[in-house]
């Protein structure tokens, strides 16, 4: 049962663009909100300037948004939303104990190769009923501007999924529920690799037909991997799979698509990531996805060739040539 908004306490771990957008949205829902920034100096700057500037987002920080670099300040939260890069989970999350932990992360945790919720269960001993994930086609700039967005909250517990959905639905955000958290997580994670491929294709001027084919075959690859890992195939056709894939593969706000566009123009991965200003999860996730697919015995040709491209084993034009030369087979 959702608490009265006036008494609901929300913590947001990570004040990048998406974390700030979720914190601001939670404030608009009437909750008491505390946002955590890993850097004490940056937290102090946010408090003093009361202004958030990141990418396309420029917004005032409301006076009732508490900002801290002290994780102990999050201890009493009813909902703890984690908006960190996957690589930061192992450093930060052991220091947090949440009543309900909500992942807003779209990458694989590198020390284990698992999803964030899998890491929380296995490494931090959370019960599945206290874990949830939110995912779907959603840019931080749209949430800040209160443009219509639909996402999905997934949890092994229908009650937890409903609680998260009820808490976050409103102010232009509609949240569906799912009891397939594995599928919801993997949809948001796997699409990043396909988005890189779509960016490469567009940089090489292969046109809309090639982009559409990559999206369709990318979705098929995502579904094969996810179902082999226990997900419901229907989840991948929903908001966290197809919905997020279409947005990320076609919109230039997408960091992963941007990586692909720049790779397609001949730039080096190290130079791209150094200048990007934020994390493109697909870069670090691609080799981890490849390992998952190999372990599950699943074909993942798009992922395989993106890994080769990122490692410098092949050049951008070789990506399409290699995929087009694959043996003829049934589509399904």
The 8 nearest C-alpha neighbors of each residue, nearest first, counted from 0:
[[1, 2, 162, 158, 161, 159, 165, 3],
 [2, 0, 162, 3, 166, 165, 4, 7],
 [1, 3, 7, 4, 0, 6, 5, 166],
 [2, 4, 5, 6, 7, 1, 30, 29],
 [5, 3, 7, 30, 29, 6, 2, 28],
 [4, 6, 3, 30, 7, 29, 31, 2],
 [5, 7, 4, 3, 8, 2, 30, 31],
 [8, 6, 4, 30, 5, 2, 31, 3],
 [7, 9, 76, 31, 77, 30, 32, 6],
 [10, 8, 32, 78, 76, 79, 77, 31],
 [9, 11, 79, 33, 76, 32, 73, 34],
 [10, 12, 34, 80, 79, 81, 13, 35],
 [13, 11, 81, 35, 82, 80, 34, 10],
 [12, 14, 82, 83, 36, 18, 35, 15],
 [15, 13, 18, 19, 36, 35, 34, 16],
 [14, 16, 18, 17, 13, 19, 82, 53],
 [15, 17, 19, 18, 139, 20, 53, 14],
 [18, 16, 139, 20, 19, 15, 21, 82],
 [17, 19, 14, 82, 21, 15, 20, 13],
 [18, 20, 14, 22, 16, 21, 17, 15],
 [19, 21, 17, 23, 143, 18, 22, 139],
 [22, 20, 24, 18, 19, 23, 25, 17],
 [23, 21, 19, 25, 24, 20, 18, 11],
 [22, 24, 26, 20, 25, 21, 19, 27],
 [23, 25, 21, 27, 26, 22, 20, 28],
 [26, 24, 28, 22, 27, 23, 30, 21],
 [27, 25, 23, 29, 30, 28, 24, 32],
 [26, 28, 24, 29, 25, 23, 170, 30],
 [29, 27, 25, 26, 30, 24, 169, 4],
 [28, 30, 26, 27, 4, 5, 25, 31],
 [31, 29, 7, 26, 4, 5, 28, 25],
 [30, 32, 8, 9, 7, 26, 29, 33],
 [33, 31, 9, 64, 10, 30, 8, 26],
 [34, 32, 65, 10, 66, 64, 11, 9],
 [33, 35, 11, 66, 10, 12, 65, 67],
 [34, 36, 12, 67, 68, 13, 66, 11],
 [37, 35, 68, 13, 14, 38, 42, 67],
 [38, 36, 68, 39, 35, 13, 42, 41],
 [37, 39, 41, 36, 40, 42, 68, 43],
 [40, 38, 42, 68, 41, 43, 37, 36],
 [39, 41, 43, 42, 38, 44, 68, 45],
 [42, 40, 44, 38, 43, 39, 45, 36],
 [43, 41, 39, 45, 44, 40, 36, 67],
 [42, 44, 46, 40, 41, 45, 47, 39],
 [45, 43, 41, 47, 46, 42, 48, 40],
 [46, 44, 42, 49, 48, 43, 47, 50],
 [45, 47, 43, 49, 44, 48, 42, 66],
 [46, 48, 44, 45, 49, 43, 50, 42],
 [49, 47, 50, 45, 46, 44, 51, 60],
 [48, 50, 60, 45, 46, 47, 59, 51],
 [49, 51, 59, 60, 48, 58, 45, 52],
 [52, 50, 58, 57, 59, 60, 53, 45],
 [53, 51, 57, 56, 50, 58, 54, 55],
 [52, 54, 56, 55, 16, 51, 57, 15],
 [55, 53, 56, 52, 57, 16, 276, 140],
 [54, 56, 53, 57, 140, 52, 252, 139],
 [57, 55, 53, 54, 52, 140, 58, 51],
 [58, 56, 52, 51, 55, 53, 59, 50],
 [57, 59, 51, 50, 56, 60, 52, 143],
 [60, 58, 50, 49, 51, 61, 57, 48],
 [59, 61, 49, 50, 51, 62, 58, 64],
 [62, 60, 63, 64, 59, 49, 23, 26],
 [61, 63, 64, 60, 49, 65, 46, 59],
 [62, 64, 61, 65, 32, 31, 26, 60],
 [65, 63, 62, 61, 32, 33, 66, 60],
 [64, 66, 33, 63, 34, 32, 67, 62],
 [67, 65, 34, 33, 35, 42, 64, 46],
 [66, 68, 35, 69, 42, 36, 34, 65],
 [67, 69, 36, 39, 35, 37, 42, 70],
 [70, 68, 67, 71, 72, 35, 73, 36],
 [69, 71, 72, 73, 68, 95, 35, 94],
 [70, 72, 73, 69, 74, 95, 94, 75],
 [71, 73, 70, 74, 69, 67, 75, 33],
 [74, 72, 71, 70, 75, 76, 10, 33],
 [73, 75, 71, 72, 76, 96, 97, 95],
 [74, 76, 73, 77, 8, 72, 97, 98],
 [77, 75, 8, 9, 78, 10, 74, 73],
 [76, 78, 8, 9, 98, 7, 99, 75],
 [79, 77, 9, 99, 76, 10, 80, 100],
 [78, 80, 10, 100, 9, 11, 101, 97],
 [81, 79, 101, 11, 102, 10, 12, 100],
 [80, 82, 12, 102, 103, 83, 11, 101],
 [83, 81, 103, 18, 13, 104, 12, 80],
 [84, 82, 13, 81, 104, 85, 87, 12],
 [83, 85, 86, 87, 104, 278, 82, 106],
 [86, 84, 108, 106, 87, 88, 107, 83],
 [85, 87, 84, 88, 108, 109, 89, 107],
 [88, 86, 85, 90, 84, 89, 91, 83],
 [87, 89, 92, 91, 90, 85, 86, 83],
 [90, 88, 87, 91, 92, 93, 86, 110],
 [89, 91, 87, 88, 92, 93, 94, 86],
 [92, 90, 88, 94, 93, 89, 87, 95],
 [91, 93, 95, 94, 88, 89, 90, 96],
 [94, 92, 95, 91, 123, 89, 90, 96],
 [95, 93, 92, 91, 96, 70, 90, 71],
 [96, 94, 92, 93, 97, 70, 91, 74],
 [97, 95, 94, 74, 98, 93, 92, 100],
 [96, 98, 99, 100, 79, 95, 74, 76],
 [97, 99, 77, 100, 129, 78, 96, 76],
 [98, 100, 129, 78, 97, 130, 79, 101],
 [99, 101, 130, 79, 97, 80, 131, 129],
 [102, 100, 80, 131, 132, 79, 130, 81],
 [101, 103, 132, 81, 104, 80, 131, 133],
 [102, 104, 82, 133, 81, 132, 101, 134],
 [105, 103, 102, 82, 106, 83, 84, 85],
 [106, 104, 188, 187, 103, 280, 184, 85],
 [105, 107, 188, 85, 280, 104, 284, 108],
 [106, 108, 114, 113, 112, 85, 284, 109],
 [107, 109, 85, 112, 113, 86, 115, 114],
 [110, 108, 112, 111, 107, 86, 85, 113],
 [109, 111, 108, 112, 89, 86, 113, 107],
 [112, 110, 113, 109, 108, 118, 107, 114],
 [113, 111, 109, 108, 107, 287, 110, 114],
 [114, 112, 111, 107, 108, 117, 118, 115],
 [113, 115, 107, 117, 116, 108, 118, 184],
 [114, 116, 118, 117, 108, 119, 107, 113],
 [117, 115, 119, 118, 114, 120, 130, 102],
 [116, 118, 114, 120, 115, 119, 113, 121],
 [117, 119, 115, 116, 121, 122, 120, 113],
 [120, 118, 116, 123, 117, 122, 125, 121],
 [121, 119, 125, 124, 117, 118, 123, 122],
 [120, 122, 118, 124, 119, 123, 117, 125],
 [123, 121, 118, 119, 124, 120, 117, 125],
 [122, 124, 119, 125, 120, 121, 93, 118],
 [125, 123, 120, 121, 122, 119, 126, 118],
 [126, 124, 120, 123, 119, 127, 129, 130],
 [125, 127, 128, 129, 120, 124, 130, 119],
 [126, 128, 130, 129, 155, 125, 120, 156],
 [127, 129, 156, 126, 130, 155, 159, 154],
 [130, 128, 99, 127, 126, 100, 98, 125],
 [131, 129, 100, 127, 128, 99, 101, 154],
 [132, 130, 154, 101, 153, 102, 100, 160],
 [131, 133, 102, 101, 153, 152, 103, 180],
 [134, 132, 152, 103, 151, 102, 153, 150],
 [135, 133, 239, 150, 151, 187, 183, 132],
 [134, 136, 239, 150, 238, 243, 137, 151],
 [137, 135, 243, 242, 246, 150, 238, 239],
 [138, 136, 135, 148, 139, 141, 150, 142],
 [137, 139, 141, 140, 142, 136, 17, 252],
 [138, 140, 17, 142, 141, 20, 16, 143],
 [139, 141, 143, 138, 142, 56, 144, 55],
 [142, 140, 144, 146, 138, 139, 143, 145],
 [141, 143, 145, 139, 144, 140, 20, 146],
 [142, 144, 140, 20, 145, 141, 139, 23],
 [143, 145, 141, 142, 146, 140, 139, 56],
 [146, 144, 142, 143, 171, 141, 147, 170],
 [145, 147, 141, 144, 171, 142, 148, 143],
 [148, 146, 171, 172, 145, 149, 141, 142],
 [149, 147, 172, 173, 137, 171, 146, 150],
 [150, 148, 173, 174, 172, 135, 147, 136],
 [149, 151, 135, 174, 134, 238, 175, 173],
 [150, 152, 175, 174, 176, 134, 133, 135],
 [153, 151, 133, 176, 160, 132, 164, 177],
 [152, 154, 180, 177, 132, 131, 178, 160],
 [155, 153, 131, 180, 178, 156, 160, 130],
 [154, 156, 178, 128, 127, 180, 179, 157],
 [157, 155, 154, 128, 159, 158, 160, 178],
 [156, 158, 160, 159, 178, 161, 154, 155],
 [157, 159, 161, 156, 160, 162, 0, 128],
 [160, 158, 162, 156, 161, 157, 163, 154],
 [159, 161, 157, 154, 163, 153, 158, 162],
 [162, 160, 164, 158, 159, 163, 165, 157],
 [161, 163, 159, 165, 164, 160, 1, 166],
 [164, 162, 166, 160, 161, 165, 167, 159],
 [165, 163, 161, 174, 167, 166, 162, 168],
 [166, 164, 162, 168, 163, 167, 161, 1],
 [165, 167, 163, 164, 168, 162, 1, 28],
 [166, 168, 164, 165, 163, 169, 25, 174],
 [169, 167, 173, 172, 174, 165, 164, 166],
 [168, 170, 172, 171, 173, 167, 28, 166],
 [169, 171, 172, 145, 168, 27, 28, 24],
 [172, 170, 147, 169, 145, 146, 148, 173],
 [173, 171, 148, 169, 168, 170, 149, 147],
 [174, 172, 149, 168, 148, 169, 150, 171],
 [175, 173, 150, 164, 151, 168, 149, 172],
 [174, 176, 151, 152, 150, 164, 173, 177],
 [177, 175, 152, 151, 160, 153, 161, 164],
 [176, 178, 153, 179, 152, 154, 160, 151],
 [177, 179, 155, 154, 153, 157, 180, 156],
 [180, 178, 177, 181, 182, 153, 183, 154],
 [181, 179, 153, 154, 183, 182, 178, 184],
 [182, 180, 184, 179, 230, 183, 185, 229],
 [181, 183, 230, 185, 180, 184, 179, 234],
 [182, 184, 180, 186, 239, 181, 185, 153],
 [185, 183, 181, 182, 187, 186, 180, 188],
 [184, 186, 188, 182, 187, 183, 189, 181],
 [187, 185, 240, 239, 183, 188, 184, 189],
 [188, 186, 105, 185, 184, 239, 190, 189],
 [187, 189, 105, 185, 106, 186, 190, 191],
 [188, 190, 191, 186, 185, 192, 187, 221],
 [189, 191, 244, 193, 192, 188, 187, 194],
 [192, 190, 281, 194, 189, 193, 255, 188],
 [191, 193, 281, 195, 194, 190, 189, 285],
 [192, 194, 196, 190, 195, 191, 217, 197],
 [195, 193, 248, 256, 197, 191, 196, 192],
 [194, 196, 259, 256, 198, 255, 192, 193],
 [195, 197, 193, 199, 194, 198, 259, 200],
 [198, 196, 194, 200, 199, 195, 248, 210],
 [197, 199, 259, 260, 256, 195, 201, 200],
 [200, 198, 259, 263, 260, 202, 196, 197],
 [201, 199, 197, 203, 198, 202, 205, 196],
 [200, 202, 204, 198, 203, 199, 205, 197],
 [203, 201, 260, 263, 199, 204, 200, 198],
 [202, 204, 200, 201, 205, 263, 199, 264],
 [205, 203, 201, 206, 202, 200, 199, 207],
 [206, 204, 200, 203, 201, 209, 207, 210],
 [205, 207, 204, 208, 209, 201, 210, 200],
 [206, 208, 210, 209, 211, 205, 201, 212],
 [209, 207, 211, 210, 206, 212, 205, 213],
 [208, 210, 212, 207, 211, 206, 205, 213],
 [211, 209, 207, 213, 212, 208, 197, 214],
 [212, 210, 214, 208, 213, 209, 207, 215],
 [211, 213, 209, 215, 214, 210, 216, 208],
 [214, 212, 210, 216, 211, 217, 215, 209],
 [213, 215, 217, 211, 212, 216, 218, 210],
 [216, 214, 212, 218, 217, 213, 211, 219],
 [217, 215, 219, 213, 218, 214, 212, 220],
 [216, 218, 214, 220, 219, 215, 213, 193],
 [217, 219, 221, 215, 216, 220, 214, 222],
 [218, 220, 216, 222, 217, 221, 223, 215],
 [221, 219, 217, 223, 218, 222, 299, 216],
 [220, 222, 218, 224, 219, 223, 189, 225],
 [223, 221, 225, 219, 220, 224, 226, 235],
 [224, 222, 220, 226, 221, 225, 227, 219],
 [223, 225, 227, 221, 222, 226, 292, 297],
 [224, 226, 228, 222, 230, 227, 223, 221],
 [227, 225, 230, 229, 228, 223, 224, 222],
 [226, 228, 224, 225, 229, 223, 295, 230],
 [229, 227, 225, 226, 230, 224, 295, 181],
 [228, 230, 226, 227, 225, 231, 181, 182],
 [231, 229, 226, 182, 225, 181, 228, 232],
 [230, 232, 233, 234, 226, 182, 179, 229],
 [231, 233, 234, 235, 226, 222, 230, 236],
 [234, 232, 236, 235, 231, 237, 230, 182],
 [233, 235, 237, 236, 232, 231, 182, 183],
 [234, 236, 240, 233, 237, 232, 186, 222],
 [237, 235, 241, 233, 234, 240, 238, 232],
 [238, 236, 234, 235, 240, 241, 239, 242],
 [237, 239, 242, 135, 240, 241, 243, 150],
 [238, 240, 135, 186, 134, 243, 183, 187],
 [241, 239, 186, 235, 237, 238, 242, 243],
 [242, 240, 244, 236, 237, 243, 238, 245],
 [243, 241, 238, 244, 245, 240, 136, 239],
 [242, 244, 136, 135, 246, 239, 245, 240],
 [243, 245, 241, 190, 247, 242, 246, 248],
 [246, 244, 248, 242, 243, 247, 241, 249],
 [247, 245, 243, 244, 249, 248, 250, 136],
 [248, 246, 244, 253, 249, 245, 194, 250],
 [247, 249, 194, 245, 197, 246, 256, 244],
 [250, 248, 246, 247, 245, 251, 256, 197],
 [251, 249, 252, 246, 247, 253, 248, 256],
 [250, 252, 253, 257, 256, 249, 254, 247],
 [253, 251, 250, 254, 257, 138, 256, 247],
 [252, 254, 251, 256, 247, 255, 250, 257],
 [255, 253, 257, 279, 256, 252, 258, 278],
 [256, 254, 258, 195, 279, 257, 253, 194],
 [255, 257, 198, 195, 194, 259, 253, 258],
 [258, 256, 254, 260, 255, 259, 253, 261],
 [259, 257, 255, 261, 256, 260, 262, 195],
 [260, 258, 198, 195, 199, 262, 256, 257],
 [261, 259, 198, 202, 199, 257, 263, 258],
 [260, 262, 264, 263, 258, 259, 266, 257],
 [263, 261, 259, 266, 265, 264, 260, 258],
 [262, 264, 199, 202, 260, 261, 315, 265],
 [265, 263, 261, 262, 266, 202, 260, 203],
 [264, 266, 262, 263, 261, 267, 315, 314],
 [267, 265, 262, 261, 264, 268, 271, 270],
 [268, 266, 270, 269, 271, 262, 265, 261],
 [267, 269, 271, 270, 272, 309, 266, 262],
 [268, 270, 272, 271, 267, 273, 266, 274],
 [271, 269, 273, 267, 268, 272, 274, 266],
 [270, 272, 268, 274, 269, 273, 275, 267],
 [271, 273, 275, 269, 274, 270, 268, 278],
 [274, 272, 270, 271, 275, 269, 276, 268],
 [273, 275, 271, 272, 276, 270, 277, 269],
 [276, 274, 272, 277, 273, 271, 278, 254],
 [275, 277, 274, 273, 278, 272, 54, 53],
 [278, 276, 275, 279, 254, 272, 15, 274],
 [277, 279, 280, 84, 276, 275, 254, 272],
 [280, 278, 255, 254, 281, 282, 277, 258],
 [281, 279, 282, 106, 283, 278, 284, 191],
 [280, 282, 191, 284, 192, 279, 285, 283],
 [283, 281, 280, 284, 285, 279, 309, 192],
 [284, 282, 281, 285, 280, 286, 287, 279],
 [283, 285, 281, 287, 282, 286, 280, 107],
 [284, 286, 288, 287, 281, 283, 282, 192],
 [287, 285, 289, 288, 284, 306, 290, 283],
 [288, 286, 290, 284, 289, 285, 112, 291],
 [289, 287, 291, 285, 290, 286, 284, 292],
 [288, 290, 286, 292, 287, 291, 293, 285],
 [291, 289, 287, 293, 288, 292, 294, 286],
 [292, 290, 288, 294, 289, 293, 295, 287],
 [293, 291, 297, 295, 289, 290, 294, 224],
 [294, 292, 296, 290, 295, 291, 297, 289],
 [293, 295, 291, 292, 296, 290, 297, 289],
 [294, 296, 292, 293, 297, 291, 227, 228],
 [297, 295, 293, 294, 292, 298, 227, 291],
 [296, 298, 292, 295, 293, 224, 299, 223],
 [297, 299, 300, 292, 296, 220, 293, 223],
 [298, 300, 302, 301, 220, 303, 297, 292],
 [301, 299, 303, 302, 298, 304, 322, 220],
 [302, 300, 304, 303, 299, 305, 217, 193],
 [301, 303, 305, 300, 299, 304, 306, 289],
 [304, 302, 300, 306, 301, 305, 299, 289],
 [303, 305, 307, 306, 301, 302, 308, 300],
 [304, 306, 308, 302, 307, 303, 309, 301],
 [307, 305, 309, 303, 304, 308, 286, 285],
 [308, 306, 304, 312, 310, 305, 309, 313],
 [307, 309, 305, 313, 311, 306, 310, 312],
 [308, 310, 306, 311, 307, 305, 268, 282],
 [311, 309, 307, 308, 312, 306, 313, 268],
 [312, 310, 308, 313, 309, 307, 314, 267],
 [311, 313, 307, 310, 308, 314, 309, 306],
 [314, 312, 308, 311, 307, 317, 315, 318],
 [315, 313, 317, 316, 308, 311, 312, 318],
 [314, 316, 263, 317, 318, 308, 262, 313],
 [317, 315, 318, 314, 319, 320, 203, 263],
 [318, 316, 320, 315, 314, 319, 321, 313],
 [317, 319, 321, 316, 315, 320, 304, 322],
 [318, 320, 322, 321, 317, 323, 316, 200],
 [321, 319, 317, 323, 318, 322, 324, 316],
 [320, 322, 324, 318, 319, 323, 317, 325],
 [321, 323, 319, 324, 325, 320, 318, 300],
 [324, 322, 320, 321, 325, 319, 326, 318],
 [325, 323, 321, 322, 320, 326, 319, 327],
 [324, 326, 322, 323, 327, 321, 328, 320],
 [327, 325, 328, 324, 323, 322, 329, 321],
 [326, 328, 325, 329, 324, 330, 323, 322],
 [329, 327, 326, 330, 331, 325, 324, 323],
 [328, 330, 331, 327, 326, 325, 216, 219],
 [329, 331, 328, 216, 327, 219, 215, 220],
 [330, 329, 219, 328, 216, 223, 220, 222]]
